[in-house]
Amino acid sequence: MVDFIVFLVLFLGGMWLLGASWEMPAWQGVAFSAGIILVSLAMAYVMRQRGSATRRTDSWGQRQK
């Protein structure tokens, strides 16, 4: 549950920054770039665990030896 909350905060915060950057009088590029970084971090945070969606040990074709 904590993982989902962290993902949601990062993802929605990034989306908000992407949208808000169009209305800013200054620093539009910085806000837009920060939004892209936050959305990317949210996606990386979700994909950090191996096999979490299917509960498989052979996730992404990486065999355990």
trRosetta pair geometry for C-beta under 8 A, 3 or more apart (Angstrom, degrees):
i j d omega theta_ij theta_ji phi_ij phi_ji
1 4 5.8 -53 -155 33 35 111
1 5 6.6 34 150 -18 66 105
2 5 5.7 -55 -150 36 35 112
2 6 6.3 35 153 -18 68 104
3 6 5.9 -56 -149 37 30 109
3 7 6.3 31 153 -18 65 108
3 45 7.5 179 -161 151 84 102
3 46 7.7 114 164 -108 107 59
4 7 5.6 -54 -147 38 32 113
4 8 6.1 32 155 -21 66 108
5 8 5.7 -53 -144 36 29 111
5 9 6.3 29 157 -18 64 105
6 9 6.0 -55 -147 36 29 109
6 10 6.4 24 157 -13 64 109
6 45 6.3 -123 119 165 113 151
7 10 6.0 -63 -150 41 28 107
7 11 5.8 19 160 -15 68 115
7 42 5.3 99 -155 -161 65 90
7 45 5.6 -166 -91 95 80 122
7 46 5.3 65 -115 -68 134 97
8 11 5.9 -58 -137 42 26 107
8 12 5.8 12 170 -6 66 113
9 12 6.5 -58 -133 45 20 98
9 13 5.8 22 163 -19 59 117
10 13 5.9 -62 -143 41 21 111
10 14 6.2 21 159 -19 61 110
10 38 5.3 -163 -172 -178 74 85
10 39 7.5 155 143 -93 86 26
10 41 5.5 -113 -169 95 137 100
10 42 3.7 175 106 -79 114 95
10 45 6.4 109 35 14 160 147
11 14 5.9 -58 -151 35 26 110
11 15 6.4 23 154 -16 63 107
11 38 7.5 176 -91 138 20 91
11 39 6.1 66 -132 -122 60 66
11 42 3.9 144 -64 -176 77 167
11 43 7.8 97 -94 -47 101 66
12 15 5.5 -51 -144 38 36 112
12 16 6.2 40 154 -23 66 104
13 16 5.7 -52 -147 34 30 113
13 17 6.5 30 154 -17 63 105
13 38 5.4 -101 97 173 97 152
14 17 5.7 -54 -148 36 32 110
14 18 6.4 36 152 -22 65 103
14 34 7.7 -148 -122 130 72 63
14 35 4.7 116 -169 -164 64 60
14 36 7.1 134 -166 -57 113 9
14 37 7.3 -153 -118 72 114 48
14 38 3.1 -168 -79 92 100 105
14 39 3.7 -175 132 -48 152 73
14 40 7.8 166 -133 8 157 56
14 41 7.7 169 -63 42 136 92
14 42 6.3 -125 4 -7 138 128
15 18 5.6 -50 -149 33 33 115
15 19 6.5 25 155 -11 65 106
15 35 7.0 115 -75 -163 11 110
15 39 6.7 92 -54 -83 66 113
16 19 6.0 -61 -151 42 31 105
16 20 5.8 24 157 -16 69 114
16 35 7.5 -153 70 -116 46 111
17 20 5.7 -57 -133 43 30 107
17 21 6.2 44 162 -38 63 101
17 31 5.3 -152 -173 179 92 82
17 32 7.3 175 140 -96 90 25
17 34 5.4 -93 170 94 155 96
17 35 3.3 -165 93 -78 103 96
17 38 6.4 101 27 25 138 139
18 21 6.1 -49 -154 15 23 115
18 32 6.2 67 -124 -134 57 65
18 35 3.7 169 -54 153 71 153
18 36 7.1 97 -87 -54 106 62
18 39 7.3 16 -38 -32 130 132
19 22 6.5 -53 -174 18 40 108
19 23 7.9 15 145 -1 65 106
19 35 8.0 155 6 -128 52 155
20 23 5.9 -67 -161 42 49 104
20 24 6.5 60 146 -42 77 100
20 31 6.3 -97 94 168 93 140
21 24 5.7 -42 -147 11 39 119
21 28 4.9 104 177 -157 87 68
21 29 7.8 120 -168 -53 127 13
21 31 3.8 177 -97 99 97 112
21 32 4.1 153 152 -61 171 78
21 35 6.4 -111 -22 -9 129 136
22 28 7.2 69 -94 -143 25 116
24 27 5.9 -69 146 70 143 78
24 28 5.1 175 70 -83 109 72
24 31 5.8 120 -5 12 156 154
27 30 4.6 -46 -169 41 87 117
27 31 5.7 88 129 -23 90 98
28 31 6.0 -62 -148 41 29 107
28 32 6.1 27 157 -18 67 111
29 32 5.8 -55 -142 38 28 110
29 33 6.1 27 159 -16 64 109
30 33 5.9 -57 -146 40 27 109
30 34 6.2 28 155 -19 63 108
31 34 5.7 -54 -145 37 30 112
31 35 6.4 35 153 -23 63 104
32 35 5.6 -52 -153 32 31 114
32 36 6.7 31 151 -17 64 102
33 36 5.7 -51 -150 35 35 111
33 37 6.4 35 151 -19 65 106
34 37 5.5 -53 -146 38 33 113
34 38 6.3 34 154 -20 66 105
35 38 5.8 -53 -145 36 30 109
35 39 6.4 27 157 -15 64 105
36 39 6.0 -56 -147 39 30 108
36 40 6.2 29 154 -18 65 110
37 40 5.7 -58 -147 40 30 112
37 41 6.2 31 154 -20 65 107
38 41 5.6 -52 -144 37 31 111
38 42 6.4 36 153 -23 63 103
39 42 5.6 -50 -150 32 32 115
39 43 6.6 30 152 -15 63 104
40 43 5.8 -54 -150 37 33 109
40 44 6.3 31 153 -17 66 107
41 44 5.6 -54 -142 40 33 111
41 45 6.1 40 155 -26 65 105
42 45 5.7 -52 -148 31 29 115
42 46 6.7 27 154 -17 62 104
43 46 5.9 -54 -152 34 33 110
43 47 6.3 11 158 -2 67 113
44 47 6.0 -68 -141 49 31 99
44 48 6.4 58 155 -60 65 92
45 48 5.9 -30 -153 -14 29 120
49 52 3.8 59 101 -43 127 127
50 59 4.5 168 179 57 82 144
50 60 7.3 -93 -142 15 90 111
50 62 7.5 -69 -148 58 133 131
51 54 5.9 -77 -160 62 75 84
51 55 6.3 72 152 -143 99 8
51 56 4.5 -129 -143 64 122 64
51 57 6.3 -49 -42 -90 176 18
51 58 7.6 97 -88 56 133 28
51 59 3.4 -134 -61 -56 87 129
52 55 7.5 20 -159 -73 23 52
54 59 7.2 158 53 -100 110 94
56 59 5.4 142 84 -66 98 74
57 64 5.8 -43 156 -11 115 133
58 61 7.1 20 169 -110 89 20
58 62 7.1 -179 -156 67 54 49
58 63 6.0 1 -123 -101 98 60
58 64 7.3 -109 -83 -2 68 87
59 62 6.5 -12 75 40 62 97
